[in-house]
Structure formats: C-alpha cells, structure tokens
Amino acid sequence: LEPRLVEMIAREIVDHGQPVTWDDIAGLEFAKQCVNEAVIWPMQRPVIFTGLRRLPKGLLLFGPPGTGKTLIGKAIATQSGATFFSISASSLTSKWVGEAEKLVRTLFAVASWREPSVIFIDEIDSMLCQRTEGDAEASRRIKTEFLVQLDGVGTRPEDRILVIGATNRPQELDEAARRRFVKRLYIPLPEPLARRRLVSHLLSKNSSSVSDAEIDEIVARTDGYSGADLHSLCAEAALGPVRDMAASIKGADLASMSAADVRPIRRSDFVSALRHIRASVAKRDLDAYEAWNGQFGSFNRAHEEQQGAEQGPPE
C-alpha cells in the first residue's frame, strides 16, 4: 500500500469526541436489540460467533432523516471497542485516474489492520446508487471496487470489519449493494415515550419550569416529529426567555445582562415555537419507508407481530 493513501485513510478515523452509549439514544429499543444480537455480540465474543453465527459484513440503517442513524453507528463502535472510520464521498474520490479505487482498497486494508473496525458511510446512496449506462467511468469503477471489497475479497473471513451504511433513500441503492448489506434495519420516527425522554433531556440543559403534564402535552403535539425536529423545537423554545429579556431592556446592551436575569423556559415558549418548527417528514415518505421495509427489511417487527397473531398462542 502507498503510505500517502494510508495516511489519507487514517485521517478518517474518529478517535475524539464524547463516546456514545445506548443510553444517549432515546427510544429505538427494538433497533438496539437487533443491533446487539447481530453486531455487538459477534464483535465482543468472536470465539462464540463463528461459522454461520459470524459477524455480518454489512449493516444498512435506513429511515427518515434525523432519527439517530449516525448515533447508532457511533454507539456500535463505542460498545464494541472498535476503530471508527467516518467515510464520505469526498474521502474516496481523487482527481487522479485510478487513485479512488486504490483508496477503497486501502480503506479495507487499514480497517483489517485496526480490527475490530466499523466503517460508517453516511448518505451511502450517493456512493452506491443504481448503475446506469450514463454513469461516468470513474464513478462506475469506484462502485465496482467498493462492492468487491465489501464482499470480503481483500480481507480475511475472520476479520471483524463491519460496514454501516446510513441512507434516507434506500430505494435508490444498487441491487448488488443491497444484497451485500445483509442486515437492513429500519430506524423509524421516535415514539411518544422516546419523544418525552428526549424533550426532558434537552430541557435539563437549561433552567425550565415546564411541568410533567406540560411535557406530555408537548409530546402529544409533536406526533410525526423526528429527533432532529424535536431538538430544533426545544432550541427555538429556549430562545423565548432571551427574546423577552431583550424586549424588556428596550435597546440596552444585552452583554451587560447576567445569566441569572434570564427567566426559565415556560410552556408558552413551546406554544410559540410550535408555530415555527414543523415536522420535516411527509406522510407519503413514511409510507414509502414502511413499504421498502416490508419488502427488503431484515427486522420487520410489524410483520413478526402479525405472524405471531395469526399463529395464535403456543400450545
């Protein structure tokens, strides 16, 4: 391998920032359970998970934007003690002919050397979209090399390397890429209990007088909101006390005011914020995710529950 390319790939290793644990992710209990069984256990106990039980090479996280797909990828790396590679399209492209394919090959070689490794690729549909006759030659070669490496050609079968792809548009993935992502997990919008936990956690970072009953009201009015939408809503509500203080001093210098002068966040701040921050995911998009999950998803909880109801209780 060329040392220059190895150095470029090594820059994509994320070894800083706050470690992410499952407790940092509100809700998504079913997704956490599936990831634990399919990924975390095989990485932690490779002696047990051999043969048919060995670690899958690819995990696809799909669903609406802002639901925690990136956090799940970071939590997998933290829980398993793996080296975390954060890869984007810019990490594997080059102006020199043939160098992009070498970067892909170098990525998997470095990941094998630093195993256990997690290669996280956000918006993977931009890299592995469906191949057409109009594709540029360079783009086609990158896709082909990535699919070849993902099949395990450049690594050993026992290497603990997991490629996690996150996407909001799973229907645009190439069929060959979809096949190589053996596990395909749907990350849905947060349920009411998860929304309540997330709002409470965000409010704990600032002074707040919002009661539990008022939080329940906020949760009921945010049906269809993603985790990112809820974060934006709470951030907008947190600006309410600052706006009131700025209006009360009537043009005086805001820099002279202390933090103690800012009143706590109230219910009225959320009422005002709800008029400006709306859900970002359309109903037709949710229906498309559900349909794709029903056809290609590996962990279809609704389908399993339906099958269990049809079979009835065990004898």
Summary of the structure (lengths in Angstrom):
residues: 315
radius of gyration: 22.9
end to end distance: 60.3
largest distance: 76.1
contacts: 928
relative contact order: 0.13
helix: 54%
strand: 10%
